[in-house]
């Protein structure tokens, strides 16, 4: 064993064993379990990861405080609530005006139909994920909301023809010592 080797975790879960010094195997297990089912009781979570309830609860609270866990929510089938259209909209904006881009970001954040927005490289400025009830509703939204925003130069829309994978958990395999798949 070399001098830079990390200590192994004890059963109490108090010793950190990650390569980056941030997350150990218990923290990673907590993240994995809560991604699978955020409704687990603390006792169920503790049993699944192999800790007692008190240390498991402290770790969850620390993961929340440190921003690893940013919230909890129910995954809802958009079609069951009448949102039949999922569109991917690439918006080209005037990138030479930082204030305009910030204003456009704020306007996009405020639109409930925009469920995700990414500032992107390549062609376009933003990639939006937009949901509406149907194609007519999408057309109205694009004309009455998106096209009326200042500094929108162009847009290109692709519609989802079916979801292959959605609501996936973040992969955590890279956080283990072996870097293996989890």
Number of C-alpha atoms within 10 A of each C-alpha: 5 5 5 6 9 14 10 12 15 10 11 12 19 12 15 19 21 19 15 11 9 10 18 22 18 24 21 17 18 21 21 19 18 17 16 12 13 15 14 13 12 16 14 14 23 20 13 14 17 15 17 18 16 11 16 23 18 11 17 19 13 14 17 13 11 10 10 13 15 9 8 11 7 8 8 9 10 14 13 8 9 12 16 16 20 25 20 18 20 22 20 17 19 16 13 8 10 10 10 16 19 12 14 20 15 11 14 20 14 11 13 11 18 18 14 14 17 12 12 12 9 6 9 19 21 22 20 20 19 22 24 22 16 13 15 11 14 18 13 12 17 15 11 11 13 18 14 11 13 14 16 17 13 13 17 12 15 11 14 12 9 8 7 6 6 7 8 8 12 9 10 15 14 11 19 18 13 9 11 10 10 10
